[in-house]
C-alpha cells in the first residue's frame, strides 16, 4: 500500500521501500509514480532505470539548479582569473626556449639534437600524468591538484634558473611538463563547464598567446644586454609561486561547491528538463574513499576513457595540432634565415608576429566562430585557410610577404585549440565522468607532438634544408582535419535522429 513520505514537507510520491541513501538524504522508491502525484519539477532531480525506480530529492536538500557561471558558485570569477593568469605563465614559459635556444647551446656546448631533449623530457612529464590522471583528482582533490601542479612547475624553474649541469636541467623540464599537464586538464574542464564557455576558453588560451608573444621579446632583450639566459627563469619562478598561492586560496572548497556540475546529465529529459538518468553506482561514490566499489570505479573510468573512440581522435588531433604549431614557431626564423637569406637583426620578429596572430585569433575569433558558425565547421574552415596560407609562404619568394602571411596564418591557427575544448567538453561529446582523464590524455599527446615534430623537423633540416618545416606543417594540418571530420557531428541533429552523409560531415 502507498505510504506517505513526510520528511520536511514532501508529499506522497510512490511506494516507499526500506532502502535509503543516507549520505545523500534521498529516499529510493520502488517504481515510477503516477505522473499526477509529482508535485513540481523541483521535487524530482534524478531518475535511474525502470528496474531500479526513481530517487526523490527533497526541495530544501537538492543540488543548485541552473548552469555553472562565473558567479555561481561565488568564487568562480576569482578561479577563472587565476586560471587565465596561470595560462599566461605557461605561454611565457613555452615560448622561451625558442628564443633562448642558441644561447643554451652555446652555454652547454651542445647541438640542436641534444638540446631538444628538454622538449622530450617535458613531454614525458605529460605522459606520466596522463597515465595517473584517473588517480590524481581522487587522491588530491581539485584544490590540491592545482596547487601541486604549480609546485612541480616551480621545481623546474628553480632548477633551470640555477644554470646547473644540462642533465639536471633536462630532469627539471620533466617536472614542468607534469605540472602543466595536471593544471591544464583541470582548468580546461572547469572553464568548459561554465556558461558561455567558449568566451572564457578564448580568454584562457588567448592569454597563453600573449605570454608566448612577450616571452621571446623579453628573453632576447635580456640576453642582448648581457644577462645570463637562465636568469630569465627567475621571472617564471616568481610568477608560478604566485599562481601556486592563488590556486590554493581560490579553489578552497571547490570539490564541494562544484560537485553538482560533476554529475553526468542525460540527453533523455522530459519537457521541463527536470529528470536526468544517472548511474546507480554514482550514488555515494564520492562520499567514501575506502569503498571497494569506488576503488574499482577509478580503474573503470580510465578503461572507459581508453575505450572511447573520441578520446583517441582528439588525442591525435592535438598531437598534430601542437606539433605543427610548435614546429612553425620554432623553425620559421631558421627557414627565413637559411632559405630566404633574411636579415638576422630583423627576421626574429616573424616568430613574434606568429604568436601575436595566434593570440588575436584566440581572443577575437574563437567565441564568434563558436556561436555563429559552430565549433565543428569553424575548425574545418580555419584549418583549410591556414593550410592555404602556409602553402603561399612556401611558394612566394618575398621575405616581407612571407612574414605577413605567417602572422595571418597564426590568426587562423589560434582558435583551433579553444574550439576543440569547447566542442569536446562543453557540448558533451565526452561523458563528464571521463572528461578529465580524456583531456589529460589529449594534453599528453599534444605535448608529445610539440616535442616530437620539431625534433624531426630539425633532423630533416640538416639533411634537406629548413624549408621542410612548411610541407611538414601542411601534412600535419591535413591529417588533423581528417581526424576532426571523423568526430561525431553533435551540432547537426535532424528531428528523426538520422543524419545524411552531408549532415555527418558539415
N, C-alpha and C positions, 0 to 999 in steps of 0.2 A: 504494500500500500504506500502511496506517496506520503512522505514526511516533509514537514516544513524545515527549511534551513534558516535558522533565526539569528545567526551571528551578525551583529552590528547592522541590523535593519534590512537584511536581504530578504527576498520573498521566495515563495515556493517555485522551484525550477526543475524538479525531477525527482527520481528515486535515489535517496542517499544511501551509499554503502558505508562500510566501516573503515575504508581506506582514506587517509587524509595526509596530504603532503604538508607536514607541519612547518618545514622551513620556508615554504612559500605562502603560508596562510591561505591555502586553497582547498576546496572540497571536490573530490573526484566523484562524479555521479555515473551511474551505470549505463545510461543510454541518453541519446539526444532528446531533450524535452520538446513537447509540442511548441510550435512557433509562438502561439498565443501567450505562453507562460513567460517568455523572455520580456522583461520589463523595459529595458533600454539597452542601447548599444554600449553604454559604459559598464554594464554588469557582466558582459561576456568579452573576454580578450583572446583566449586561445582555445583551440579545438584539436584533439587527436583523432585518429581514425575511428571508423564506425564500431570496430570491435572493442575499443577501449572506452569510448564515451567522450565526455567533454570536461573541461575544467572551468569552474566558476571562480572569477576573481572579484572579490568584494569591492564596491565602489571606492571606499576610502583606503584600499590597500593596493590598487592596481598601479602598474608602471606608468610613467608620464606619457601622455599622448602627443602626437604630432611629430614633426621631423626635428632632428637634431640641428641646431643652428649655432651661430657664434655667440648667442646669448642664452642658449638652452642646452646644457646647464650653464650657469652664470660664468664659470671660469673658462669657457671655451674660447672667448675672444683672446684672453691672455695666452692660452695654449696655442692658438693659431699664430699669434705674433712670435712666440718663441720658436715654433716650427719653421716659420718663414726666415727668421734671422739665422737659425741653425743651417738652413739650406744655403744661405748666402755664404756662411763659413765654408761649407763643403765645396761650393763653386770656386771660392777663393783658393782653397787647397788644391782642387783637382787641376786647375789651370796653371799652377805654379811650376810644376816640373817641366812643362813645355818651354817656358821662358828661361828657366834656370839650368836646363839640360847641358848646354855647352860648359857652364861653369862647374857643374857637378862632375862632368867627365874630366875636366882639367884638374879639379881638386883631388880626385882619386886616381887619375891616370888610367881611366877605363874607356872602352869604346861603347858605341850605342848598344850593341847586343848585350854587354854585361850590365850597363846602366839600366836597361829596360827591365832588369829583374825586379826593380821596385814596383812596376805595374803588375808583374806576375804574382809577387808576394801580396800585393793589395787585393788582387782577385781571389787568391787563396783564402784570405780572410772572409770574403763574401761567401765563398763556397762552404766553409766550415759553419758559418752562421746559418746558411740555408739548410744544412743537414740537421741542425739543432733547433730549427725555427718552431717546431711543434712543442718544444720544451721550455723555451726561454720565457715566454709570457706567463705560462702557468707557474714557473718557478719564481719569477721576479715580479710579475705584475707590470702594468703599463708604466707606472711612475719609475720604478727601479730599472726597468728595461731601458727607458730613455736615458736615465742618468748613467747607467752602466755603459751604454754605447758611447756617450760623450767622454766618459772616463777613459775608455780604450783609445779613442782618438787623441786624447790629451797625452797618453803614453807615447804615441807615435810622434807628436810634435815635440815633446820633451827630448826624445832620443835624437831626432833629426836636427833639432836646433843646437845640440851639443857639438855637432860636427865630428862625431865619433867614427870609428872604422866602418867601412862600407857594408860588411856583412851584418852588423848590428843595425844599420840604417834600413837594410832590406827587411829585417825582422820587424822593425818599427812600422813599416808600411803594412805588414800583416795585421797588426793591431788596429791601424787606421781603417783598413778595409772592413774588419769585423765590426768596429764601432759604427761606421756609416751604415752598414747593412742592417744592424739592429734598429737604429733610429729611423732610417729611411722607410722601411716597410711599415713600421708602426705609424709614422707620420702620414704616409700615403693613405692608409686605411682610415685613420682618424679624419683626415680632411675630406676624403671621398664620401664619407657618410654625412657630411654637413649639407644643409640646404644650400643650393647654388654652388655645388661642389666644384664645377669646372671653373668658376670665377676664382675661388680660393686656391685651387690647384695651379691656376695660371700665375697667381702671385707667388706661390710656393716655389715652383720651378723657374719662374721668371727671376726671382732673386738669386737662384743658382747662377743664372746667366750674368747677372750684374756682378756677382763676386768673381766669376770667371773672366769678365771683361776688365775689371780693375786690377786683378792679380798680376797679369803679365806686365802691365804698365808700371805698377809699383815695384815689382821684382826687378825689372830692367833698370828702373831709376836707381834703386838701391845699389845694385852691383856696379853700375856705371860710376857711382860716387865712391867706390872702394869698400863698400860694406860687404863682409863675407856672406856668401849666398845662404848659409844655414841660419844666419840671424833672422832671415825672413820668417822662419817658422816660429820665432818667438811671438810674432804678431798673432799667428794662428793659435798658439798655445793660450794666450790671453783670451782670445775670442771663444775658444772651446770651453775653457774653465767657466766663463760667464754663462755659456749655454748649459753647462752641466748643472750649475746652481739654479738656473731659470727653470729647467725641466723638473728638478726636484721640488721646486715651490709650486709651479702651476699645475702639475699633474698629481698633486696630493688629492687622494680620494677618487682618482679617475676610474679605478676599477669598479667602484660602486655607482657613481653618477653617470657613467657611460654604458653600464650594463644593459639598460633597456634596448639599446641600439645594437647590441651584440647578438641578438636573437634573430635567427632566420625568419623571414616573412614569407608566407605562401602567396603564390600567384592566384590561388583559387579563393578569392574573397567574395563575401556576399555583396548586395547592392550598397550597403553602408560601409563596406570595407572594415567590418569590425571583428570578423572571425579569421584567424590565421592558423593554418595547420602547423603543428610543431611536432618534434620528435619526442617520444616519451622519455628517452634516455637523457634528454637535456634537463629534465626536472630535477633540481637539486644538484646538478653536476658541478656547479661552481661553488657549492657550499662546503664541501669537504674535500680535502686533498688526499686522504688516506683511503678513499673508497676504491676498491679494485676496479669497479666499472669505470671510474674516472681515469685511472691509470691506463687501462686498455683503450679508452676513448682517445687519449692523447696520440697513441700509435695509430689508431684507426683514422684520425684526422690527417696525419701525414700520408697514410696509404690512400685515402680519398683524394688528397691533393695530387699525388703522383699518378693516380689512375685517371684524373680528369684531363681530357684532351686539351681543354682551354689552357691549363697550366703550361703545357709544353709549347703550345702555339705562341703564347705571349712571352714565354721564356726565350725562345729562339728569335722572336721578333725583336726583343730587347737586346739580345746578343748581337744581331746585325745592326740595330739602330746605334747603339753606343760604340760598336766597332767602327762604323762609318763616320760617326760624329767625331770621335777622338782621333781617328786617322787623318781626317781633313784638318782638324785644329792643330795637330802635332806636325803635319808634314807639308801643309800648303806653303809655308815660308820657305822650306827647303826646295820645293818644286819651283817657286818663283825665283829663287836664287840660282839654282843649278840648271834648270831647264829653260827659264826665260831670262836669266842673267840680270836680275833686278839689282837695285842699289841696296847694299847691306844696311845702310843707315835708315832707310825708309820702308823696306819691304816687310819689316816686322809688324807694321800696322795692319797688314792684311789679316793677321790672326786676331787682333783686337776687333777688327771690322766683322769678322765671322762671329765672334762671341757677342758683339753688340747686336748684330742682326738676329742671332738666336734669342737674345733677351727680349728684343722688340716683338718677335713672333710669339713668345710665350705670354708676354704681358698684354699685348693688344689684339692678337688674333685668336688665341685658344678659346676664350669664352664666347665671342661672337660666332665662331665656326661651330662650336658645340651646340649653341642654342638655335641658330638659324639654318645650319646645314646638316648637323648631326655628326656624331663622332666618327661613325664608320665611313661616311662619304668624305668627310674632311681629311682623314688620314690618307685616303687614296688620292685626293686632289693635290694636297700639298706635297706628297711624296713624288708624284709624277712631275710636278713643277720643279722640285729640287733636282731630280734626275736630268731634266732638260737643261737647267742652268749649269750643272756641273759638266754636261756634255759640251756646252758652249765654252766653258773655261778651258776645256781640253782642246777645242777646235780653234779658238781665237788667239792669235799671237800678238796680244797687246796687253802689257802688264797692268796698265791702269784699268782697262776694261775688265780684266780678269779679277782684280782686287774688288771692283764694284760688284761683279757677278757673284763672287764668293760671299760678300756681305749680304746680298739679296737672297742667295741660297740659304744663308743662316736664318733669315726671317721665316722661310718655309720649312726648315728643318726643326726649328724651335718648338712649334705646337705639338709635334707628334707624341712626345712623351707625356705631356699633360693630357692629351686626348686619349691616349692609351689607358692611363689610370682612371680617368672619368668613365670610360666605356666599360672597362672590366670590373670596376668596383661599384661606382655609383649606379650604374644601370643593372647591377646584379647579374652580370654574366657568370660570376663565380658565386657559389653559396657563401654566406657570410662566415660560416664556421671554418672555412679553409682559406679565406682571403689573405690573412696574414702570412700563412705558410706559402701559398701560391705566389704572392707578391715578393716574398723573401727569395724564393727560388728564382723569380724573374730578375730581381736586382742582382743576384749572384751571377746569373748568365750575362746580364748587361755589363757588369764589371769585368767578367772574363772576356767578353768581346772587346771592351775598351783596353784590355791588356794584350790580347792575342793578335788582333788585326793590325794595330800599329807596329807591333813587333814583326809581323810578317811583311808589312809594307817596307820596313827598314831593311829586312833581308833581301827582298826583291829589288829595292832601290840600289843596293850595292851591285846587283847583277845586271839590271836593265835600265836603271835610271829612276829618278824621283817622280817622273810623270805617272808611274804605275799607281800612285795614290788615287788618281781620278777613275781609271777603269775599275779599281777595287771598290771605290765608293759606289759606282753605278751598279756593279754586280751585287753588292750587299743590299742596296736600297731596292733593287728589283726583287731580290729574294724576300725582303721584308714585306713588300706589297703583296706578294703571292701568299705569304703566311697570313696576312691580315684578311685577305679575301676568304681564306679557309675558316675564319672565325664565324660562328653563327651570327646572323643579322637579326639582332633583337630590336632594331629601330623600325623595322618594316613588317608589321604583323597584319595579315589580312583577317577579315571577320570570320572566315571559316577555318582558321588555324592552318591553312595551307599556303605555301609560298611557291610562286613560279621560280624558274631558274634566275630570271632577272631580279625578282624580289630578294633571293638569297644573295645575289651579288651586290645590288645597289639599294 
